[in-house]
Amino acid sequence: MIARLNRSYRGMRLGTRLALGLGALALVVFAVVGSALTMYMRDYLSAQLNEQLRIAQVAQSKSIADYGTLKGKKYYRWYYAVYDMASGSPVLRKPEDPADVPKDIDDFTLVAKAQAGRKAELVRTEQLKGAGQYRLRACEVEPGVVLVSAAPMDDIEDTVGRLITVQVVTFLLALTALVVFGRAMLRRGLKPLSDMAHTARGITSHDLTDSARLPVRHDNRDGGPEVEELRTAFNTMLEHIDDALAVRTEAEQRLRRFVADASHELRTPLMSVRGYADLFQYAAAHSPEERDKHLARLRAEAARMGTLLDDLLMLARLDAADVETPLRREETDLVELVHQAADGFRARRPDHPLTVATGTDRVRLALDPLRVRQVLDNLLTNAAVHTPPGTKVCLEVAVEADTAEVRVTDSGPGIPADDQERVFDRFYRVDKARSRDRGGSGLGLAVAHSLVRAHGGTIDLTSAPGATTFTVRFPLGGVARAGLRGVGAVDQVLS
C-alpha cells in the first residue's frame, strides 16, 4: 500500500506535489496552533472557574461565620458541604437543602480532611458519581470549620469542544483553499518551466543531421530571478549545442572535401600509371628508347603518388598526435638547417635567386630536424612553384622576444586576399589551373602548418603584390642556445 502511494505521488506533476507538500506543512502548523489555542483556552476557563469559586467561598464563609447559614449565597448546580473538624475527623453538618450535597460525599470528605491544618486553600478536580466532573475547593471558614464547594466543569468542556469544532472546520476549509488555490498559483509560477520543456521537446522535431543550428530558444521572461537564471542556463546550453553542431558540420564538410580531393588527387596518377602501362604493353616490342620513356613516366607518376600518400600519412599522424607523436626532437642548430635548405633549393631551382640572412650565430632548439627541414623545403618550393623564373627569394633567421623566427619572402605577384585565409587548408590551391600540372597536390602548406603546430610554434602569412612572407615561429623555452644573437625566422613570398 505504501509503495503504491509512493509511486502515485512520484507520478504527480511538480505543481501538485508542491501543493500537497504545502498542505501537509499547513496541516502540521494548524494542528500545533489549534492545540496551543485549545490548551490556553482550557487553562483560562479553569482559572476563571477557580476564581469564581474563591469569590463565592469568601461570601459564603462570611455568611456562615455571621449567621451560620448559606442562604442567598448559592449557585445553580453547585454543591456545598460544611464540615466540623473539632474532633479531628470531618463531620458533615446537616445541609440546609438536601440538594446542596451530592449523593456520594466521599470526595468532599476526603478534600475536607486534606484541608484540615493547611494554610492555603485546596483545589481538586474530581469525577463525582452520578454528577459528572466538578472542580472542588476547600477553605477554612473559622478554626474547626471547613467549607467545601464544587462547581461543574461542563461549561468548560462544552466551550472547549465548540472551539475544537470551529478550529477543525476552519482549518479544513483553509487547508482545502490552500491546496486548490496554491496549486493554481504554483502551476502559473511553474509555467515557464513547462514552456522550457515544450521548447526542449521542440528540438526533437528538427533534423540535427542536416542542420548546423537549432532555431529554437526560450524567450519567456516570466517567473522571477530563479526561473530567469534557469532560462539563461537553458539558452546557453542551446548555444553550446549550436556551436558543437557547427563544429561537427564543419568537420564533416572538411572530411567530405578531404575524401573527394584525396580521391581526385590519387585518381590522376593512377590513371596515368594505367595509361603508360598500356602504352608500355603495346610498345614493348618497339625500340628500347620508347620503352625507357614509358618506364620513366611510370616511375615519375608512382613517385608522385608516393609523395601524396606520404603527406596524407603525415597529416593523419599529426591529427592523432595525442596517440602517436610523429616528432623525434633533439638539440638542433636552426641556422644550420636553414643553410641546408638553401643549398638544396639552389640545386633544384637555379632559376630563382636565393638570399640567406642568418648572421654568424647559432640558434640551438629542441626540434625534429627532419620535419623542420621538410617545413623549410615546402615553403621554398611553394615560393618557386607560384612565381615566374627569376623571382628573388629571401630566407632569414632572427630572434624576437622569446621566439625564434624563420621568414621566407618572395617578390612575386602575391596571393589574393580571398585566398590568404585558406592557403593552409588541405588540397587548397591558389592557382587551380596550373598547380597540378606543376606537381603540386595542395598539401605542402598544410603539412608545414601541422608540423609547426606540433612543435608548439606558429606559421603566419602576409602578402601583397611584390612581397609575400611566411613567418615561422618556434618557442625558445627549454632551449639550449650558444652565441645567441638571432634565431630563425622564415619569410617566404609566394606569387
C-alpha positions in Angstrom: 0.0 0.0 0.0 2.8 2.4 1.0 4.7 1.5 -2.2 1.6 2.2 -4.3 1.1 5.5 -2.7 4.7 6.4 -3.2 4.5 5.5 -6.9 1.4 7.6 -7.3 3.0 10.5 -5.6 6.1 10.3 -7.8 3.8 10.2 -10.8 2.1 13.5 -10.0 3.2 16.8 -11.6 5.5 19.0 -9.7 2.9 21.7 -9.0 0.5 19.1 -7.5 3.3 17.7 -5.4 4.3 21.1 -4.1 0.7 21.9 -3.3 0.3 18.7 -1.4 3.6 19.4 0.4 2.4 22.9 1.4 -0.9 21.4 2.5 0.8 18.8 4.7 3.0 21.6 6.2 0.0 23.8 6.8 -1.8 20.9 8.4 1.0 20.5 10.9 1.0 24.2 11.6 -2.7 24.2 12.0 -2.5 21.3 14.4 0.1 23.0 16.5 -1.7 26.3 16.6 -5.0 24.6 17.4 -3.6 22.5 20.2 -1.9 25.5 21.7 -5.1 27.6 21.5 -7.2 24.8 22.9 -4.8 24.3 25.9 -4.7 28.0 26.5 -8.5 28.3 26.4 -8.9 25.3 28.8 -6.4 26.8 31.2 -8.0 30.2 31.0 -11.5 28.9 31.7 -10.2 26.7 34.5 -8.5 29.7 36.1 -11.8 31.7 35.8 -13.7 28.9 37.5 -11.2 28.8 40.3 -11.5 32.5 40.8 -15.3 32.2 40.8 -15.1 29.5 43.4 -12.8 31.7 45.6 -15.0 34.7 45.4 -18.1 32.7 46.2 -16.5 31.0 49.1 -15.4 34.3 50.5 -19.0 35.5 50.7 -20.2 32.1 51.9 -17.6 31.9 54.6 -18.7 35.3 55.9 -22.3 34.2 55.9 -21.6 31.0 57.8 -19.4 32.8 60.3 -22.0 35.5 60.9 -25.3 33.7 60.5 -24.4 30.0 60.4 -26.3 29.7 57.1 -25.7 29.8 53.2 -29.0 31.2 52.2 -28.8 33.6 49.3 -25.2 32.6 48.6 -25.8 29.6 46.3 -25.3 29.0 42.6 -27.2 26.7 40.2 -25.9 23.1 40.1 -23.2 23.9 42.7 -22.6 21.7 45.7 -21.8 22.9 49.3 -20.7 20.9 52.3 -19.7 22.2 55.8 -17.6 20.1 58.0 -16.8 20.4 61.7 -13.2 19.4 62.5 -13.3 19.8 66.3 -12.8 16.0 66.9 -10.0 15.8 64.3 -12.2 14.0 61.8 -14.6 15.8 59.4 -18.2 15.6 60.5 -20.7 16.8 57.9 -23.2 19.3 59.1 -26.8 18.8 58.1 -27.3 20.7 54.8 -29.9 23.4 54.6 -31.1 21.8 51.5 -30.7 18.1 50.6 -29.7 19.2 47.0 -26.7 21.1 48.4 -24.6 17.9 48.6 -24.3 15.0 46.1 -25.4 11.5 46.8 -21.9 10.4 47.3 -19.9 12.8 49.5 -16.8 10.7 49.9 -14.8 13.0 47.6 -16.0 16.0 49.7 -15.0 14.3 52.9 -11.5 13.5 51.6 -11.0 17.1 50.4 -12.2 18.4 53.8 -9.8 16.1 55.7 -6.9 17.1 53.5 -7.7 20.8 54.0 -7.5 20.4 57.9 -4.4 22.1 59.2 -3.5 23.7 55.8 -3.0 27.4 55.5 -3.7 27.5 51.8 -7.0 26.5 50.1 -7.1 23.1 48.4 -8.4 22.8 44.9 -9.0 19.4 43.1 -10.9 18.2 40.1 -12.9 15.0 40.7 -15.4 12.9 38.8 -18.4 12.8 41.1 -20.5 9.7 40.8 -23.8 10.4 39.0 -23.0 14.1 38.7 -20.1 14.4 36.3 -16.8 16.3 36.5 -16.6 19.0 39.2 -14.0 21.4 40.5 -13.7 21.1 44.3 -12.3 23.9 46.6 -11.9 23.7 50.3 -11.3 26.6 52.7 -11.3 27.1 56.4 -14.2 29.3 57.5 -13.1 29.5 61.1 -11.0 27.3 63.3 -12.5 23.8 63.2 -15.0 24.6 60.4 -14.2 23.7 56.7 -16.3 24.7 53.7 -16.1 22.5 50.5 -17.7 24.0 47.4 -17.9 22.2 44.0 -18.6 23.8 40.6 -19.5 21.8 37.5 -17.0 21.8 34.6 -19.5 21.0 31.9 -19.4 24.6 30.5 -15.6 24.5 30.2 -15.8 21.2 28.3 -18.6 22.4 26.1 -16.8 25.6 25.3 -13.5 23.8 24.5 -15.4 21.3 22.4 -17.1 24.0 20.4 -13.7 25.7 20.0 -12.2 22.5 18.7 -15.1 22.0 16.2 -14.7 25.6 14.9 -11.0 25.1 14.6 -11.3 21.8 12.7 -13.9 23.2 10.3 -11.9 26.4 9.8 -8.6 24.7 9.3 -10.1 22.1 6.9 -11.6 24.9 4.8 -8.4 26.9 4.9 -6.4 23.8 4.0 -8.6 23.0 1.1 -8.4 26.6 -0.2 -4.6 26.5 0.3 -4.2 23.3 -1.7 -6.6 24.4 -4.5 -5.5 27.9 -4.9 -1.9 27.1 -4.1 -1.9 24.5 -6.9 -3.3 27.0 -9.3 -0.7 29.6 -8.3 2.1 27.0 -8.4 1.0 25.9 -11.9 1.1 29.5 -13.0 4.5 30.0 -11.4 5.9 26.8 -12.9 4.5 27.6 -16.4 7.9 28.9 -17.6 9.4 25.5 -16.7 6.6 23.8 -18.8 7.5 26.2 -21.6 11.1 25.2 -21.4 10.1 21.5 -21.5 8.0 22.3 -24.6 11.0 24.1 -26.2 13.2 21.1 -25.4 10.6 18.7 -27.0 10.6 21.0 -30.0 14.3 20.2 -30.5 13.3 16.6 -31.3 11.3 17.8 -34.3 14.4 19.2 -36.0 16.7 17.1 -38.1 20.1 17.6 -36.5 21.9 15.5 -39.1 21.5 18.2 -41.8 21.0 21.3 -39.6 24.0 23.2 -38.1 21.8 25.5 -36.0 18.9 25.0 -33.6 16.2 27.6 -34.4 14.5 27.2 -31.0 15.1 29.3 -28.0 13.2 30.0 -24.8 12.3 33.7 -24.7 9.6 33.9 -22.0 11.0 36.1 -19.2 8.2 35.4 -16.6 8.8 33.5 -13.4 11.2 35.6 -11.3 15.0 35.6 -11.0 15.3 31.9 -10.3 13.4 30.9 -13.5 15.3 33.6 -15.4 18.6 32.1 -14.2 17.4 28.7 -15.4 16.2 30.2 -18.7 19.6 31.7 -19.3 21.4 28.4 -18.5 18.9 26.7 -20.9 19.6 29.1 -23.7 23.4 28.9 -23.0 23.1 25.1 -23.3 21.4 25.5 -26.7 24.1 27.9 -27.8 26.7 25.3 -26.8 24.8 22.7 -28.8 24.7 25.0 -31.7 28.5 25.5 -31.5 29.0 21.7 -31.3 26.7 21.2 -34.3 28.5 23.8 -36.2 31.9 22.3 -35.4 30.6 18.8 -36.3 29.1 20.1 -39.6 32.3 21.9 -40.5 34.3 18.7 -39.6 32.0 16.6 -41.8 32.2 19.0 -44.6 36.0 19.1 -44.4 36.1 15.3 -44.2 33.9 15.1 -47.3 36.1 17.6 -49.1 39.2 15.8 -47.9 38.0 12.4 -49.2 36.9 13.9 -52.5 40.1 15.8 -53.0 42.3 12.8 -52.0 40.3 10.6 -54.3 40.7 13.1 -57.1 44.4 13.5 -56.5 45.1 9.8 -56.3 43.0 9.1 -59.4 45.1 11.3 -61.6 48.4 9.5 -61.1 46.7 6.1 -61.1 45.1 6.8 -64.5 48.5 8.0 -65.7 50.1 4.8 -64.4 47.4 2.7 -66.1 47.8 4.6 -69.4 51.6 4.4 -69.5 51.3 0.7 -68.6 49.0 0.1 -71.6 51.4 2.0 -73.8 54.3 0.1 -72.5 52.5 -3.2 -73.2 51.8 -2.3 -76.8 55.1 -0.6 -77.4 57.2 -3.2 -75.7 58.2 -4.7 -79.0 59.3 -1.4 -80.4 62.5 0.5 -79.9 64.3 0.5 -76.5 64.1 4.3 -76.4 60.3 4.2 -76.5 60.2 1.5 -73.7 62.6 3.6 -71.5 60.5 6.6 -72.0 57.3 4.9 -70.8 59.1 3.4 -67.8 60.4 6.8 -66.8 56.9 8.2 -66.9 55.6 5.3 -64.9 58.3 5.9 -62.2 57.5 9.6 -62.1 53.8 9.0 -61.6 54.5 6.4 -59.0 56.8 8.7 -57.2 54.2 11.5 -57.3 51.6 9.2 -55.8 54.0 8.0 -53.2 54.7 11.7 -52.2 51.0 12.3 -51.9 50.5 9.3 -49.8 53.4 10.2 -47.5 51.9 13.7 -47.0 48.5 12.2 -46.2 50.0 9.8 -43.7 52.0 12.6 -42.1 48.8 14.7 -41.7 47.0 11.7 -40.2 49.7 11.1 -37.7 49.8 14.8 -36.8 46.0 14.8 -36.3 46.4 11.8 -33.9 49.3 13.4 -32.1 47.7 12.6 -28.7 48.1 8.9 -29.6 51.2 8.8 -31.7 53.7 11.7 -31.7 55.4 11.8 -35.1 58.3 14.0 -33.9 61.7 13.0 -32.7 63.1 16.0 -31.0 66.8 16.6 -30.5 69.0 19.6 -29.9 69.4 21.2 -33.4 71.0 24.3 -34.8 68.3 26.1 -36.7 70.8 28.2 -38.7 72.4 25.1 -40.0 69.1 23.7 -41.1 68.4 27.0 -42.9 71.7 26.7 -44.8 71.0 23.1 -45.8 67.5 24.0 -47.1 69.0 26.9 -49.0 71.7 24.7 -50.7 69.0 22.2 -51.7 66.8 24.9 -53.1 69.6 26.4 -55.2 70.4 23.0 -56.6 66.7 22.3 -57.5 65.7 25.8 -58.5 68.6 27.6 -60.1 66.2 29.9 -61.9 65.1 31.5 -58.6 68.0 33.5 -57.0 68.0 32.9 -53.2 69.4 35.2 -50.5 70.1 33.9 -47.0 70.4 36.3 -44.0 71.3 34.4 -40.7 74.3 36.2 -39.2 77.1 34.2 -37.8 75.5 33.0 -34.6 74.0 29.6 -33.9 70.4 29.0 -32.7 70.0 25.7 -30.9 66.5 24.4 -30.3 64.8 21.1 -29.3 63.4 20.2 -32.8 62.9 17.3 -35.1 65.5 18.3 -37.7 64.0 16.1 -40.5 60.5 17.6 -40.1 61.7 21.2 -39.7 63.8 20.7 -42.9 60.6 19.5 -44.5 58.8 22.7 -43.5 61.6 24.8 -45.0 61.7 22.8 -48.2 57.9 23.1 -48.6 57.9 26.8 -48.1 60.8 27.4 -50.5 59.3 25.0 -53.1 55.9 26.8 -52.7 57.7 30.2 -53.5 59.3 28.7 -56.6 56.2 27.0 -57.9 53.9 30.0 -57.7 56.3 32.7 -59.0 57.8 33.1 -62.5 61.5 32.3 -63.2 63.9 35.0 -62.0 61.8 35.9 -58.9 64.0 36.7 -56.0 63.6 34.6 -52.8 64.9 35.6 -49.3 65.5 33.3 -46.4 66.1 35.0 -43.0 66.6 33.8 -39.4 66.1 36.1 -36.3 65.4 36.2 -32.6 62.3 38.1 -31.5 61.5 38.2 -27.8 61.1 34.6 -26.7 60.7 33.1 -30.2 63.0 32.0 -33.0 61.7 33.2 -36.3 62.3 32.0 -39.9 61.0 34.1 -42.7 60.6 33.1 -46.4 59.9 36.0 -48.7 59.5 36.2 -52.4 59.0 39.2 -54.7 56.3 37.6 -56.8 52.8 38.9 -57.6 51.4 38.0 -54.2 48.4 35.9 -53.0 44.8 37.3 -53.4 43.2 38.4 -50.2 40.4 35.9 -50.6 42.8 33.0 -50.7 45.2 34.1 -47.9 42.9 32.6 -45.1 42.7 29.2 -46.9 46.3 28.6 -48.1 46.9 26.3 -45.2 43.8 24.2 -45.9 44.4 20.7 -47.3 44.2 20.3 -51.1 43.7 24.1 -51.5 45.4 25.7 -54.4 45.6 29.4 -55.3 46.4 28.7 -58.9 43.9 25.8 -59.6 44.6 25.7 -63.3 48.4 25.2 -63.2 49.2 23.7 -59.8 48.6 20.1 -60.6 50.5 20.4 -63.9 53.4 21.7 -61.9 53.2 18.7 -59.5 51.5 20.4 -56.6 48.9 18.5 -54.6 47.8 21.3 -52.3 49.2 19.6 -49.2 52.6 21.3 -48.8 51.5 24.3 -46.8 49.0 22.1 -44.8 51.8 19.7 -43.9 54.1 22.7 -42.9 51.3 24.2 -40.8 50.7 21.0 -38.9 54.4 20.3 -38.3 55.0 23.8 -37.0 52.0 23.4 -34.6 53.3 20.0 -33.5 56.5 21.8 -32.4 54.4 24.3 -30.4 55.0 27.1 -32.9 53.0 29.2 -35.3 53.1 30.0 -39.0 51.7 33.2 -40.5 51.2 34.7 -43.9 51.4 38.4 -45.1 51.1 39.0 -48.8 50.9 42.0 -51.1 51.9 42.4 -54.8 55.7 42.2 -54.8 56.2 40.8 -51.3 54.8 37.6 -49.8 56.1 36.4 -46.5 55.6 33.2 -44.5 56.8 33.6 -40.9 57.5 30.5 -38.8 58.0 31.0 -35.0 59.4 28.4 -32.6 59.3 29.0 -28.8 62.7 29.4 -27.1 61.5 27.9 -23.7 63.7 25.0 -22.6 66.2 25.6 -25.4 70.0 25.2 -25.3 71.5 28.2 -27.1 75.1 29.1 -27.8 76.2 32.6 -29.0 72.6 33.6 -29.3 72.0 36.8 -31.2 69.5 35.8 -33.9 67.1 32.9 -34.2 65.3 31.5 -37.3 62.6 33.4 -38.9 61.4 32.3 -42.3 59.8 34.8 -44.7 58.6 33.4 -47.9 56.8 35.5 -50.6 54.5 33.4 -52.8 53.0 34.5 -56.1 
